Amino acid sequence: MLLLPFLALSQNSTEYAVFENDVLTPNPTQISQFERGITAHNKKYHGDGPHGVRVYWISNGPRTGRYVWVMGPFPWSSMDHGPAQKEGHDADWRDNVSPYLMPGSGFESSYWKFNADMSRFPKDFTIKNMAVDMWDIKRGKYKEAMALVKKVHDVYAAKSPNETFGIYTNEFPSTKEGKDLAVISFFDKSAWLGEDHSIAKKYDEMNGTGSWDQFLKDWMDVTNGGETEIWMYVPELSGISGDVKAAARN
């Protein structure tokens, strides 16, 4: 999904920011060759601009050990002006990355829209780790689900103004895959995962006693469930740094 809002799109533009997420599964016997190939590719073709790339490593769940190649943020129009085939981009990927992926299932691609109004990027920061919560929204319940997300956003804005998280929606969702919404929380140290972030208390303080319990019931009514993955940024494989300049977003 991921996912980050430092691209300054023109205020007169109707375009929005999108990320391309490619989940890559290297052959376990060729990980060194894969890492060398993707590092060189990213440094040469994805080292700046809207097609800059960050690489993450998944540390839990069914996809443990896979890599996530995240390009963006970019407006859709920029896809017509990406690294051209004549510049050797496609051939380089074909010759130096693809041979080291698992046949058939080694490449999964998706595109995610950054929802600026729902997200919280109150300050500049450097990416290190991300908790990626992915949710399956029930058919016909998208508006209701996003209205509930907005309520949580408003609580954090009022009660925890320094919390940093991004909200992303799948541009091409699939009922089979069930990944419609991504909520990404950024953290530096693993101890963050064991902390009580007290969203229930804060939600009740803002919306009334018992409102968090009602929120959970409403959330279950509009979703089919979800899953959480921890993604770890791998700077040595990436084309761009983990620095996010939140102030640059219009």
VEXDREN-2710 file (C-alpha; in Angstrom, 1 decimal):
% VEXDREN-2710
k/r/px/py/pz
1/MET/0.0/0.0/0.0
2/LEU/2.7/2.2/0.8
3/LEU/2.8/4.0/1.1
4/LEU/3.8/8.4/1.8
5/PRO/2.6/12.0/1.2
6/PHE/5.7/14.0/0.4
7/LEU/4.8/14.5/-3.2
8/ALA/3.7/18.1/-3.7
9/LEU/1.0/18.0/-6.4
10/SER/-0.1/21.2/-7.8
11/GLN/-3.0/22.8/-5.9
12/ASN/-4.7/23.3/-9.3
13/SER/-4.4/19.6/-10.2
14/THR/-7.3/17.2/-9.7
15/GLU/-4.8/14.3/-9.5
16/TYR/-4.0/12.4/-6.3
17/ALA/-1.1/10.5/-5.0
18/VAL/-0.8/6.7/-5.8
19/PHE/1.7/4.1/-4.7
20/GLU/2.6/0.9/-6.6
21/ASN/3.3/-2.0/-4.3
22/ASP/5.0/-5.1/-5.7
23/VAL/5.4/-8.1/-3.4
24/LEU/8.5/-10.0/-4.5
25/THR/9.3/-13.6/-3.5
26/PRO/12.9/-14.4/-4.3
27/ASN/14.1/-17.9/-4.7
28/PRO/15.5/-18.8/-1.3
29/THR/18.7/-20.2/-2.9
30/GLN/19.3/-17.0/-4.8
31/ILE/18.6/-14.2/-2.3
32/SER/22.1/-12.7/-2.6
33/GLN/21.7/-12.5/-6.4
34/PHE/18.2/-11.0/-6.0
35/GLU/19.4/-8.3/-3.6
36/ARG/22.3/-7.3/-5.8
37/GLY/20.1/-7.1/-8.8
38/ILE/17.3/-5.1/-7.2
39/THR/19.8/-2.7/-5.5
40/ALA/21.5/-1.9/-8.8
41/HIS/18.1/-1.5/-10.6
42/ASN/16.7/0.9/-8.0
43/LYS/19.8/3.0/-7.8
44/LYS/19.9/3.4/-11.6
45/TYR/16.2/3.8/-12.4
46/HIS/14.3/4.7/-9.2
47/GLY/16.6/7.0/-7.3
48/ASP/14.5/10.2/-7.3
49/GLY/11.3/11.9/-8.4
50/PRO/7.8/10.3/-8.4
51/HIS/9.2/6.9/-9.4
52/GLY/11.6/6.7/-6.5
53/VAL/11.4/3.3/-4.7
54/ARG/11.7/2.1/-1.2
55/VAL/12.1/-1.6/-0.3
56/TYR/10.6/-3.3/2.8
57/TRP/11.0/-6.8/4.3
58/ILE/7.9/-8.5/5.7
59/SER/8.7/-10.0/9.2
60/ASN/5.5/-11.8/10.1
61/GLY/2.5/-13.7/8.8
62/PRO/2.1/-15.9/5.7
63/ARG/4.3/-13.6/3.6
64/THR/7.2/-13.6/6.0
65/GLY/10.5/-13.2/4.2
66/ARG/9.1/-11.5/1.1
67/TYR/10.1/-8.0/-0.1
68/VAL/7.7/-5.1/-0.9
69/TRP/8.9/-2.8/-3.7
70/VAL/7.1/0.5/-3.2
71/MET/7.2/3.2/-5.9
72/GLY/5.8/6.6/-5.3
73/PRO/3.9/8.6/-4.5
74/PHE/3.1/9.6/-8.1
75/PRO/0.1/10.9/-10.0
76/TRP/-1.3/8.5/-12.6
77/SER/-0.3/10.8/-15.4
78/SER/3.4/10.3/-14.5
79/MET/3.2/6.6/-15.6
80/ASP/3.3/7.8/-19.2
81/HIS/6.7/9.3/-18.5
82/GLY/8.4/6.6/-16.4
83/PRO/11.8/4.9/-17.0
84/ALA/11.4/4.1/-20.7
85/GLN/12.0/0.7/-22.3
86/LYS/14.6/2.3/-24.6
87/GLU/16.6/3.4/-21.6
88/GLY/17.1/-0.2/-20.6
89/HIS/14.7/-0.3/-17.6
90/ASP/12.6/-3.2/-18.6
91/ALA/15.6/-5.2/-19.9
92/ASP/17.5/-4.6/-16.7
93/TRP/14.5/-5.9/-14.6
94/ARG/14.1/-8.9/-16.9
95/ASP/17.8/-9.8/-16.8
96/ASN/18.9/-8.9/-13.3
97/VAL/15.8/-9.2/-11.0
98/SER/13.2/-11.6/-12.5
99/PRO/15.5/-14.6/-12.8
100/TYR/15.9/-14.7/-9.0
101/LEU/12.2/-14.6/-8.2
102/MET/10.1/-17.7/-7.6
103/PRO/8.5/-18.9/-10.8
104/GLY/4.8/-18.1/-11.2
105/SER/4.1/-16.6/-7.7
106/GLY/7.2/-14.4/-7.3
107/PHE/5.5/-11.1/-8.3
108/GLU/2.2/-9.6/-7.0
109/SER/1.4/-6.0/-7.9
110/SER/-1.2/-3.5/-6.5
111/TYR/-1.9/0.2/-6.6
112/TRP/-3.0/2.3/-3.5
113/LYS/-4.4/5.7/-3.3
114/PHE/-3.2/8.0/-0.5
115/ASN/-6.1/9.5/1.4
116/ALA/-4.7/12.8/2.7
117/ASP/-7.8/13.9/4.6
118/MET/-7.9/10.7/6.7
119/SER/-4.2/10.5/7.4
120/ARG/-2.0/12.2/10.0
121/PHE/1.5/13.3/9.1
122/PRO/2.1/16.2/11.6
123/LYS/5.9/16.3/11.3
124/ASP/8.8/15.2/9.2
125/PHE/10.2/11.8/10.1
126/THR/12.4/8.9/8.9
127/ILE/10.8/5.6/8.1
128/LYS/12.1/2.6/10.0
129/ASN/9.3/0.2/10.7
130/MET/5.6/0.1/9.7
131/ALA/2.6/-1.8/11.1
132/VAL/0.4/-2.4/8.1
133/ASP/-3.2/-3.2/8.9
134/MET/-5.2/-4.4/5.8
135/TRP/-9.0/-4.7/5.9
136/ASP/-11.5/-6.4/3.7
137/ILE/-14.5/-4.1/3.4
138/LYS/-17.9/-5.7/2.8
139/ARG/-19.5/-5.1/-0.6
140/GLY/-21.6/-1.9/-0.6
141/LYS/-20.1/-0.7/2.7
142/TYR/-17.2/1.5/1.6
143/LYS/-18.8/4.8/2.5
144/GLU/-19.8/3.5/6.0
145/ALA/-16.3/2.1/6.6
146/MET/-14.6/5.4/5.6
147/ALA/-16.9/7.4/7.8
148/LEU/-15.8/5.2/10.7
149/VAL/-12.1/5.7/9.8
150/LYS/-12.8/9.5/9.8
151/LYS/-14.1/9.3/13.4
152/VAL/-10.8/7.6/14.5
153/HIS/-8.8/10.2/12.6
154/ASP/-10.6/13.0/14.4
155/VAL/-9.9/11.4/17.8
156/TYR/-6.2/11.2/17.1
157/ALA/-6.2/14.7/15.7
158/ALA/-7.7/16.0/19.0
159/LYS/-6.2/13.7/21.6
160/SER/-2.9/12.5/20.1
161/PRO/-1.8/15.2/17.6
162/ASN/1.7/13.8/17.2
163/GLU/0.6/10.3/16.1
164/THR/1.7/9.5/12.6
165/PHE/-0.3/7.2/10.3
166/GLY/-1.5/6.9/6.7
167/ILE/-4.7/5.7/5.2
168/TYR/-4.7/4.1/1.8
169/THR/-7.4/2.5/-0.4
170/ASN/-6.8/-0.1/-3.1
171/GLU/-7.3/1.4/-6.6
172/PHE/-8.2/-2.0/-8.1
173/PRO/-9.7/-4.1/-5.2
174/SER/-10.6/-7.7/-5.6
175/THR/-13.3/-9.6/-3.7
176/LYS/-11.1/-12.7/-3.9
177/GLU/-8.0/-11.0/-2.4
178/GLY/-9.9/-9.0/0.3
179/LYS/-7.4/-6.1/0.6
180/ASP/-9.4/-2.9/0.3
181/LEU/-8.1/-0.6/3.0
182/ALA/-4.6/-0.2/4.5
183/VAL/-3.9/1.7/7.7
184/ILE/-0.1/2.2/8.2
185/SER/1.4/3.2/11.6
186/PHE/5.0/4.2/11.6
187/PHE/7.3/3.3/14.6
188/ASP/11.0/3.2/15.4
189/LYS/11.3/0.7/18.2
190/SER/9.6/-2.6/18.7
191/ALA/8.5/-1.7/22.2
192/TRP/5.9/0.5/20.5
193/LEU/4.0/-2.7/19.6
194/GLY/3.5/-3.5/23.3
195/GLU/2.3/-0.1/24.3
196/ASP/-1.3/0.7/25.2
197/HIS/-2.2/3.5/22.8
198/SER/-5.5/4.0/24.7
199/ILE/-7.6/4.6/21.7
200/ALA/-10.7/3.3/23.5
201/LYS/-10.4/5.7/26.4
202/LYS/-9.7/8.7/24.1
203/TYR/-12.6/7.7/21.8
204/ASP/-15.0/7.5/24.7
205/GLU/-13.8/10.9/26.0
206/MET/-14.6/12.5/22.7
207/ASN/-17.7/10.6/21.7
208/GLY/-19.3/9.6/25.0
209/THR/-19.1/6.5/27.3
210/GLY/-19.6/3.3/25.5
211/SER/-19.0/4.8/22.1
212/TRP/-15.9/2.7/21.4
213/ASP/-17.8/-0.5/22.0
214/GLN/-20.4/0.7/19.5
215/PHE/-17.6/1.6/17.1
216/LEU/-16.3/-1.9/17.2
217/LYS/-19.7/-3.3/16.5
218/ASP/-20.2/-0.9/13.6
219/TRP/-16.7/-1.8/12.3
220/MET/-17.5/-5.5/12.3
221/ASP/-20.7/-4.8/10.4
222/VAL/-18.8/-3.2/7.5
223/THR/-15.8/-5.4/7.3
224/ASN/-15.0/-9.1/6.8
225/GLY/-11.9/-9.0/8.9
226/GLY/-8.3/-8.0/8.4
227/GLU/-4.6/-8.8/9.0
228/THR/-1.5/-7.0/10.2
229/GLU/2.0/-7.2/8.8
230/ILE/5.2/-5.6/10.1
231/TRP/7.2/-4.1/7.3
232/MET/10.9/-3.2/7.9
233/TYR/12.5/-0.6/5.6
234/VAL/15.7/-1.8/4.0
235/PRO/17.7/1.3/3.0
236/GLU/20.5/-0.5/1.3
237/LEU/18.1/-2.1/-1.3
238/SER/16.1/1.1/-1.9
239/GLY/16.5/3.9/-4.4
240/ILE/15.5/6.7/-2.1
241/SER/15.9/7.4/1.6
242/GLY/13.3/6.9/4.3
243/ASP/13.0/10.6/5.0
244/VAL/9.5/11.9/4.7
245/LYS/8.9/15.7/4.5
246/ALA/5.4/16.0/5.6
247/ALA/5.5/19.8/5.3
248/ALA/6.0/19.5/1.5
249/ARG/2.5/18.1/1.0
250/ASN/0.0/20.6/-0.4
END
